[in-house]
Amino acid sequence: MKASGIPLEIERKYLIRTPDLSTLKAIPGCVASEIEQTYLPDPAPGVTERIRLRRYPDRIEYTHTVKTRISPVAAREEESEITEGEYRALFSRRDPALQTVVKTRVAFRFGGQVYEVDLYPFWTRVAVLETELPDPAASAPIPPFLSVIREVTGDSAYTNRNLARRIPPEPDI
């Protein structure tokens, strides 16, 4: 979906029990990558800017993203691929109050919907599941091989930017 010509990201986010990685990787078309996400100082209130290094088995991608939150479920997202040199230049401007977030992302299709599971090295029992939707009222079925603890859409404690600031304790499950 687009708002004023800028792509609109509409997603639901769930805290889940850490799934078996080999089960996820066995899903046809599954793609796993290692991500390093670094935040730059906020350009304006309600606007975040980040860079991302993403390692796939056969390549490395660098992206620059500016995200403006418009609701707990939706944000305007301007994302562009950048060169390694541009990444390094932007990295030198990183926000010193925030740590780089490192995670393994496993993306797969289920029931025609794309899902992404983010596995963080600081948690062993929980992970975060995200899925993008066509509009805020839409829903997507949770794959039966995943165990949802609770929805965390709109819970700022589970945004990657806030994880870069302070990692919440792993919940007891």
TORKOL-4160 file (C-alpha; in steps of 0.2 Angstrom, whole numbers, padded with zeros to 4 digits, m for minus):
173
<pt num="1" X="0000" Y="0000" Z="0000"/>
<pt num="2" X="0006" Y="0018" Z="m0003"/>
<pt num="3" X="0002" Y="0034" Z="0005"/>
<pt num="4" X="0007" Y="0050" Z="m0004"/>
<pt num="5" X="0018" Y="0040" Z="m0016"/>
<pt num="6" X="0028" Y="0033" Z="m0001"/>
<pt num="7" X="0026" Y="0014" Z="0003"/>
<pt num="8" X="0016" Y="0011" Z="0018"/>
<pt num="9" X="0022" Y="m0004" Z="0029"/>
<pt num="10" X="0007" Y="m0012" Z="0038"/>
<pt num="11" X="0012" Y="m0026" Z="0049"/>
<pt num="12" X="0007" Y="m0036" Z="0064"/>
<pt num="13" X="0020" Y="m0042" Z="0076"/>
<pt num="14" X="0020" Y="m0057" Z="0088"/>
<pt num="15" X="0031" Y="m0063" Z="0102"/>
<pt num="16" X="0032" Y="m0082" Z="0099"/>
<pt num="17" X="0041" Y="m0097" Z="0107"/>
<pt num="18" X="0058" Y="m0099" Z="0098"/>
<pt num="19" X="0054" Y="m0111" Z="0084"/>
<pt num="20" X="0066" Y="m0125" Z="0078"/>
<pt num="21" X="0077" Y="m0117" Z="0065"/>
<pt num="22" X="0079" Y="m0133" Z="0055"/>
<pt num="23" X="0059" Y="m0134" Z="0054"/>
<pt num="24" X="0058" Y="m0117" Z="0047"/>
<pt num="25" X="0073" Y="m0119" Z="0035"/>
<pt num="26" X="0064" Y="m0135" Z="0028"/>
<pt num="27" X="0050" Y="m0124" Z="0022"/>
<pt num="28" X="0051" Y="m0123" Z="0003"/>
<pt num="29" X="0057" Y="m0106" Z="m0002"/>
<pt num="30" X="0063" Y="m0102" Z="0015"/>
<pt num="31" X="0076" Y="m0088" Z="0015"/>
<pt num="32" X="0088" Y="m0086" Z="0030"/>
<pt num="33" X="0099" Y="m0071" Z="0033"/>
<pt num="34" X="0110" Y="m0062" Z="0046"/>
<pt num="35" X="0105" Y="m0044" Z="0049"/>
<pt num="36" X="0115" Y="m0030" Z="0058"/>
<pt num="37" X="0104" Y="m0015" Z="0060"/>
<pt num="38" X="0111" Y="0001" Z="0066"/>
<pt num="39" X="0101" Y="0017" Z="0070"/>
<pt num="40" X="0106" Y="0035" Z="0066"/>
<pt num="41" X="0100" Y="0050" Z="0076"/>
<pt num="42" X="0082" Y="0053" Z="0073"/>
<pt num="43" X="0080" Y="0066" Z="0059"/>
<pt num="44" X="0063" Y="0072" Z="0067"/>
<pt num="45" X="0051" Y="0067" Z="0081"/>
<pt num="46" X="0042" Y="0051" Z="0076"/>
<pt num="47" X="0054" Y="0048" Z="0062"/>
<pt num="48" X="0068" Y="0034" Z="0063"/>
<pt num="49" X="0083" Y="0032" Z="0051"/>
<pt num="50" X="0093" Y="0016" Z="0050"/>
<pt num="51" X="0105" Y="0006" Z="0040"/>
<pt num="52" X="0106" Y="m0012" Z="0038"/>
<pt num="53" X="0119" Y="m0025" Z="0033"/>
<pt num="54" X="0110" Y="m0041" Z="0027"/>
<pt num="55" X="0121" Y="m0057" Z="0024"/>
<pt num="56" X="0113" Y="m0070" Z="0013"/>
<pt num="57" X="0123" Y="m0086" Z="0009"/>
<pt num="58" X="0127" Y="m0079" Z="m0008"/>
<pt num="59" X="0128" Y="m0060" Z="m0006"/>
<pt num="60" X="0128" Y="m0045" Z="0006"/>
<pt num="61" X="0115" Y="m0031" Z="0004"/>
<pt num="62" X="0116" Y="m0014" Z="0012"/>
<pt num="63" X="0100" Y="m0003" Z="0014"/>
<pt num="64" X="0095" Y="0014" Z="0021"/>
<pt num="65" X="0078" Y="0016" Z="0028"/>
<pt num="66" X="0068" Y="0031" Z="0035"/>
<pt num="67" X="0052" Y="0026" Z="0044"/>
<pt num="68" X="0038" Y="0038" Z="0050"/>
<pt num="69" X="0026" Y="0030" Z="0061"/>
<pt num="70" X="0008" Y="0034" Z="0058"/>
<pt num="71" X="m0001" Y="0022" Z="0069"/>
<pt num="72" X="0004" Y="0006" Z="0080"/>
<pt num="73" X="0001" Y="m0005" Z="0064"/>
<pt num="74" X="0007" Y="0007" Z="0050"/>
<pt num="75" X="0022" Y="0017" Z="0045"/>
<pt num="76" X="0028" Y="0026" Z="0029"/>
<pt num="77" X="0044" Y="0018" Z="0024"/>
<pt num="78" X="0057" Y="0025" Z="0012"/>
<pt num="79" X="0070" Y="0011" Z="0009"/>
<pt num="80" X="0084" Y="0011" Z="m0004"/>
<pt num="81" X="0098" Y="0000" Z="m0007"/>
<pt num="82" X="0115" Y="0008" Z="m0004"/>
<pt num="83" X="0133" Y="0004" Z="m0008"/>
<pt num="84" X="0145" Y="m0003" Z="0005"/>
<pt num="85" X="0154" Y="0014" Z="0005"/>
<pt num="86" X="0138" Y="0023" Z="0008"/>
<pt num="87" X="0134" Y="0011" Z="0022"/>
<pt num="88" X="0151" Y="0014" Z="0030"/>
<pt num="89" X="0149" Y="0033" Z="0029"/>
<pt num="90" X="0132" Y="0032" Z="0037"/>
<pt num="91" X="0138" Y="0020" Z="0050"/>
<pt num="92" X="0150" Y="0033" Z="0056"/>
<pt num="93" X="0135" Y="0044" Z="0060"/>
<pt num="94" X="0127" Y="0030" Z="0071"/>
<pt num="95" X="0118" Y="0035" Z="0087"/>
<pt num="96" X="0130" Y="0032" Z="0101"/>
<pt num="97" X="0116" Y="0029" Z="0113"/>
<pt num="98" X="0110" Y="0014" Z="0103"/>
<pt num="99" X="0118" Y="m0003" Z="0100"/>
<pt num="100" X="0118" Y="m0012" Z="0083"/>
<pt num="101" X="0104" Y="m0025" Z="0083"/>
<pt num="102" X="0110" Y="m0042" Z="0077"/>
<pt num="103" X="0097" Y="m0055" Z="0072"/>
<pt num="104" X="0094" Y="m0070" Z="0061"/>
<pt num="105" X="0079" Y="m0068" Z="0050"/>
<pt num="106" X="0070" Y="m0082" Z="0043"/>
<pt num="107" X="0057" Y="m0078" Z="0029"/>
<pt num="108" X="0045" Y="m0090" Z="0022"/>
<pt num="109" X="0027" Y="m0091" Z="0014"/>
<pt num="110" X="0013" Y="m0100" Z="0022"/>
<pt num="111" X="m0005" Y="m0099" Z="0015"/>
<pt num="112" X="0000" Y="m0086" Z="0002"/>
<pt num="113" X="0007" Y="m0074" Z="0016"/>
<pt num="114" X="0025" Y="m0070" Z="0019"/>
<pt num="115" X="0031" Y="m0072" Z="0037"/>
<pt num="116" X="0047" Y="m0067" Z="0045"/>
<pt num="117" X="0054" Y="m0074" Z="0061"/>
<pt num="118" X="0068" Y="m0064" Z="0070"/>
<pt num="119" X="0079" Y="m0074" Z="0081"/>
<pt num="120" X="0090" Y="m0063" Z="0093"/>
<pt num="121" X="0106" Y="m0069" Z="0101"/>
<pt num="122" X="0100" Y="m0062" Z="0118"/>
<pt num="123" X="0085" Y="m0073" Z="0120"/>
<pt num="124" X="0084" Y="m0091" Z="0119"/>
<pt num="125" X="0066" Y="m0095" Z="0123"/>
<pt num="126" X="0057" Y="m0081" Z="0112"/>
<pt num="127" X="0058" Y="m0074" Z="0095"/>
<pt num="128" X="0047" Y="m0061" Z="0086"/>
<pt num="129" X="0036" Y="m0065" Z="0071"/>
<pt num="130" X="0031" Y="m0052" Z="0059"/>
<pt num="131" X="0019" Y="m0052" Z="0044"/>
<pt num="132" X="0015" Y="m0037" Z="0032"/>
<pt num="133" X="m0003" Y="m0034" Z="0028"/>
<pt num="134" X="m0012" Y="m0025" Z="0014"/>
<pt num="135" X="m0022" Y="m0014" Z="0026"/>
<pt num="136" X="m0024" Y="m0011" Z="0044"/>
<pt num="137" X="m0040" Y="m0021" Z="0046"/>
<pt num="138" X="m0033" Y="m0037" Z="0037"/>
<pt num="139" X="m0027" Y="m0052" Z="0047"/>
<pt num="140" X="m0016" Y="m0067" Z="0043"/>
<pt num="141" X="m0017" Y="m0084" Z="0050"/>
<pt num="142" X="m0003" Y="m0089" Z="0061"/>
<pt num="143" X="0006" Y="m0105" Z="0055"/>
<pt num="144" X="0001" Y="m0119" Z="0066"/>
<pt num="145" X="0020" Y="m0124" Z="0069"/>
<pt num="146" X="0023" Y="m0108" Z="0078"/>
<pt num="147" X="0017" Y="m0104" Z="0096"/>
<pt num="148" X="0011" Y="m0087" Z="0099"/>
<pt num="149" X="0014" Y="m0080" Z="0117"/>
<pt num="150" X="0005" Y="m0063" Z="0113"/>
<pt num="151" X="0003" Y="m0050" Z="0100"/>
<pt num="152" X="0016" Y="m0036" Z="0102"/>
<pt num="153" X="0010" Y="m0025" Z="0088"/>
<pt num="154" X="0012" Y="m0007" Z="0094"/>
<pt num="155" X="0021" Y="m0012" Z="0110"/>
<pt num="156" X="0037" Y="m0001" Z="0109"/>
<pt num="157" X="0047" Y="m0013" Z="0119"/>
<pt num="158" X="0048" Y="m0024" Z="0104"/>
<pt num="159" X="0053" Y="m0012" Z="0091"/>
<pt num="160" X="0071" Y="m0015" Z="0085"/>
<pt num="161" X="0075" Y="0003" Z="0089"/>
<pt num="162" X="0070" Y="0001" Z="0107"/>
<pt num="163" X="0079" Y="m0016" Z="0107"/>
<pt num="164" X="0095" Y="m0006" Z="0102"/>
<pt num="165" X="0092" Y="0005" Z="0117"/>
<pt num="166" X="0087" Y="m0008" Z="0130"/>
<pt num="167" X="0084" Y="m0026" Z="0128"/>
<pt num="168" X="0069" Y="m0032" Z="0139"/>
<pt num="169" X="0071" Y="m0047" Z="0150"/>
<pt num="170" X="0066" Y="m0063" Z="0141"/>
<pt num="171" X="0048" Y="m0067" Z="0147"/>
<pt num="172" X="0045" Y="m0082" Z="0157"/>
<pt num="173" X="0035" Y="m0094" Z="0146"/>
